Amino acid sequence: MESKVNQNLAVKVPAITIFFWIIKILSTTVGETFADYLNSTLGFGLTKTALVMTMALLLALFIQLTVKLYIPAIYWVSIVLISTVGTLLTDSLHDSFNVQNWQSIIFFGVALILTLIVWYRREGSLEMKSINTRPRELFYWMSILLTFALGTAGGDIFLDDLGIQLRYSLLGFSIALIIIWIFWTKKVINSVVGFWIAYVLTRPLGAALGDFLSLPKKETGLGIGSTNTTLVFLSLISFLVLYRSEEHTSELQSHHDLV
């Protein structure tokens, strides 16, 4: 009988390294600022922006699910787009349907937990290195979308509902991530739990960073503007993805030479 391993796909998600988290935070910032750029600067409006970005995301995910190997550029384009769509999802619920941020936190939090539970019960593992079948890929990307929507609501509570200044939000989320990292290294929490908590927290961290850089000084920002912030961070993402792509290619070549 053909083994299940032979039927599996290649793992098409990146290794969880410091580069992963840096690019993830940068992608989150771009998702925040790019959504603001389309919505406000170009005057698309929330509904049109959400429609355009959702179509772009579906195309990117189709390509991501179709390719046979992990391709950093395709993966991170998908992350930038899903970050934007997750942000717009929460914003649309709040602005168009008057859903409060605390309600979004409960809804998306429960949805994320249920998705992870079903994923684990069906597949037996939530480890990144085990995402090598189509169902696991779909569970992974659904979970990613929910983390961005959840993180958006969490960040908006701090900024809009509680009125906490951006610099203090940045500090608070940074401290929370450091605590998670300490718990993870001390094995207080396992790697899977730590990963998904960190994934949620890096969303409001990246968004707060984007707002802090782009908003005018009278709104406690640095006044760089959403366009400039988006361009700078996209350049950084492109550089890091290119660097990781070359490194990944070298690793594959070394493995091929050994074989």
Legacy VTK file of the C-alpha trace (Angstrom):
# vtk DataFile Version 3.0
C-alpha trace
ASCII
DATASET POLYDATA
POINTS 259 float
0.000 0.000 0.000
1.334 3.448 -0.881
2.357 5.282 2.265
0.623 8.466 3.322
3.967 10.285 3.301
4.290 9.668 -0.451
0.927 11.317 -0.992
1.918 14.415 0.935
2.844 17.755 -0.557
6.020 19.670 0.109
5.833 21.968 3.147
5.095 25.385 1.639
5.399 27.557 4.734
8.661 29.108 5.952
10.719 28.033 8.925
9.950 30.008 12.069
13.070 32.143 12.428
13.790 35.743 13.395
13.465 36.624 9.699
9.966 35.141 9.686
8.824 37.405 12.505
10.497 40.513 11.072
8.867 40.041 7.676
5.564 39.179 9.321
5.515 42.426 11.333
6.534 44.424 8.246
3.772 42.705 6.251
1.243 43.582 8.930
2.330 47.218 8.808
1.981 47.249 5.019
-1.460 45.664 5.307
-2.548 48.450 7.642
-1.071 51.350 5.678
-1.992 49.999 2.238
-5.618 49.554 3.277
-5.631 53.155 4.538
-3.992 54.291 1.290
-6.652 52.671 -0.906
-9.540 53.583 1.359
-8.665 57.177 2.215
-5.889 58.505 -0.021
-7.207 57.090 -3.312
-10.819 57.377 -2.167
-11.806 53.793 -2.972
-14.006 53.573 0.092
-14.139 50.628 2.461
-16.419 48.401 0.365
-14.524 48.799 -2.921
-11.178 48.421 -1.180
-12.342 45.215 0.506
-13.624 43.830 -2.812
-10.412 44.592 -4.729
-8.138 43.195 -2.027
-10.254 40.064 -1.535
-10.057 39.282 -5.256
-6.287 39.832 -5.177
-5.996 37.560 -2.131
-8.008 34.767 -3.754
-5.723 34.902 -6.782
-2.595 34.849 -4.601
-3.877 31.928 -2.514
-4.812 30.014 -5.660
-1.217 30.362 -6.850
0.143 29.519 -3.379
-1.958 26.355 -3.213
-1.099 25.389 -6.778
2.698 25.626 -6.660
4.544 22.466 -5.668
7.279 24.018 -3.521
7.693 26.813 -1.005
8.359 30.015 -2.966
9.043 32.900 -0.542
7.790 35.661 -2.853
4.420 33.962 -3.420
4.006 33.099 0.247
4.737 36.627 1.493
2.595 38.318 -1.138
-0.225 36.130 0.181
0.565 37.225 3.742
0.545 40.934 2.838
-2.804 40.520 1.084
-4.384 38.403 3.821
-3.186 40.964 6.360
-4.981 43.674 4.407
-8.162 41.622 3.993
-8.187 40.643 7.682
-7.909 44.312 8.599
-10.697 45.279 6.203
-12.917 42.468 7.480
-12.873 43.791 11.029
-13.112 47.419 9.905
-16.094 46.626 7.664
-17.943 44.891 10.479
-17.311 47.880 12.743
-18.040 50.695 10.277
-20.785 49.144 8.154
-22.577 46.904 10.656
-21.741 48.642 13.953
-20.099 45.514 15.373
-18.108 46.584 18.424
-14.447 45.669 18.754
-15.030 43.531 21.840
-17.672 41.596 19.915
-15.220 41.037 17.061
-12.613 39.791 19.552
-15.049 37.235 20.930
-16.250 36.137 17.481
-12.854 35.851 15.804
-11.236 34.468 18.958
-13.780 31.664 19.197
-13.582 31.068 15.443
-9.782 30.771 15.623
-9.884 28.363 18.575
-12.525 26.212 16.884
-10.532 26.163 13.635
-7.403 25.024 15.468
-9.364 22.370 17.388
-10.949 20.964 14.228
-7.572 21.125 12.491
-5.908 19.171 15.304
-8.683 16.601 15.681
-8.780 15.965 11.930
-5.059 16.059 11.174
-3.440 15.156 14.507
-0.872 17.960 14.450
-0.598 21.735 14.306
3.154 21.815 13.743
4.329 24.006 10.863
6.495 21.217 9.487
3.401 19.003 9.204
1.555 21.374 6.835
2.111 19.066 3.878
-1.415 18.167 2.775
-4.106 20.241 1.101
-6.503 20.196 4.105
-3.701 21.346 6.417
-2.838 24.156 4.035
-6.477 25.302 4.027
-6.677 25.136 7.824
-3.438 27.113 8.013
-4.605 29.949 5.777
-8.012 30.132 7.433
-6.280 30.418 10.806
-3.969 33.122 9.458
-6.949 35.167 8.226
-8.661 34.874 11.608
-5.514 35.972 13.481
-5.350 39.163 11.426
-9.031 39.926 11.977
-8.677 39.170 15.697
-5.495 41.202 16.027
-7.127 44.144 14.253
-9.977 44.210 16.756
-7.532 43.910 19.659
-5.429 46.801 18.415
-8.495 48.962 17.757
-9.681 48.455 21.323
-6.422 49.879 22.655
-6.325 52.801 20.241
-9.981 53.704 19.675
-11.963 52.374 22.636
-9.415 52.880 25.427
-7.691 55.873 23.839
-4.186 54.558 24.517
-1.548 56.477 22.552
0.297 54.678 19.766
3.671 54.731 21.493
2.206 53.067 24.565
0.393 50.506 22.421
3.689 49.715 20.717
5.356 49.314 24.082
2.544 47.187 25.496
2.397 44.747 22.583
6.198 44.526 22.485
6.297 43.617 26.177
3.535 41.043 25.650
5.567 39.415 22.857
8.689 39.355 25.020
6.705 37.619 27.772
5.420 35.031 25.276
8.988 34.470 24.061
10.204 33.953 27.643
7.360 31.533 28.363
8.174 29.669 25.164
11.914 29.391 25.880
11.175 28.292 29.462
8.674 25.745 28.086
5.829 27.238 30.112
3.811 27.048 26.891
4.455 24.759 23.943
5.692 25.984 20.592
2.328 25.727 18.825
0.447 27.757 21.451
3.269 30.280 21.588
3.309 30.630 17.808
-0.386 31.406 17.443
-0.462 33.811 20.390
2.555 35.612 18.943
0.933 35.635 15.512
-2.124 37.391 16.908
-0.055 39.901 18.912
2.236 40.834 16.035
-0.775 42.070 14.096
-1.651 44.977 16.449
2.073 45.561 16.983
2.649 45.966 13.246
-0.498 48.074 12.853
0.502 50.358 15.729
3.947 50.714 14.152
2.384 51.608 10.805
0.033 54.166 12.373
2.827 55.622 14.497
4.957 56.203 11.421
2.211 57.366 9.056
-0.193 59.453 11.143
0.411 63.210 11.468
2.164 64.530 14.548
-1.031 66.078 15.879
-2.404 62.523 16.089
0.703 61.307 18.002
2.348 59.909 14.853
5.595 60.829 13.121
3.866 62.226 10.030
5.705 60.136 7.441
2.450 59.360 5.652
0.829 56.073 4.610
2.287 56.180 1.086
5.888 56.624 2.234
5.505 54.086 5.035
4.061 51.513 2.637
6.830 52.053 0.082
9.617 51.845 2.668
8.241 48.689 4.280
7.505 47.040 0.927
11.133 47.690 -0.014
12.314 46.100 3.244
10.029 43.098 2.715
11.259 42.698 -0.870
14.885 42.805 0.246
14.380 40.255 3.026
12.267 37.945 0.851
14.901 38.102 -1.900
17.608 37.342 0.651
15.648 34.419 2.057
14.843 33.188 -1.463
18.538 33.029 -2.333
19.285 31.305 0.973
16.459 28.829 0.386
17.746 28.121 -3.129
21.232 27.482 -1.728
19.815 25.068 0.848
17.917 23.160 -1.869
21.031 23.010 -4.050
23.120 21.704 -1.141
20.518 19.036 -0.448
20.482 18.076 -4.149
24.269 17.804 -4.208
24.208 15.545 -1.151
21.646 13.300 -2.793
LINES 1 260
259 0 1 2 3 4 5 6 7 8 9 10 11 12 13 14 15 16 17 18 19 20 21 22 23 24 25 26 27 28 29 30 31 32 33 34 35 36 37 38 39 40 41 42 43 44 45 46 47 48 49 50 51 52 53 54 55 56 57 58 59 60 61 62 63 64 65 66 67 68 69 70 71 72 73 74 75 76 77 78 79 80 81 82 83 84 85 86 87 88 89 90 91 92 93 94 95 96 97 98 99 100 101 102 103 104 105 106 107 108 109 110 111 112 113 114 115 116 117 118 119 120 121 122 123 124 125 126 127 128 129 130 131 132 133 134 135 136 137 138 139 140 141 142 143 144 145 146 147 148 149 150 151 152 153 154 155 156 157 158 159 160 161 162 163 164 165 166 167 168 169 170 171 172 173 174 175 176 177 178 179 180 181 182 183 184 185 186 187 188 189 190 191 192 193 194 195 196 197 198 199 200 201 202 203 204 205 206 207 208 209 210 211 212 213 214 215 216 217 218 219 220 221 222 223 224 225 226 227 228 229 230 231 232 233 234 235 236 237 238 239 240 241 242 243 244 245 246 247 248 249 250 251 252 253 254 255 256 257 258
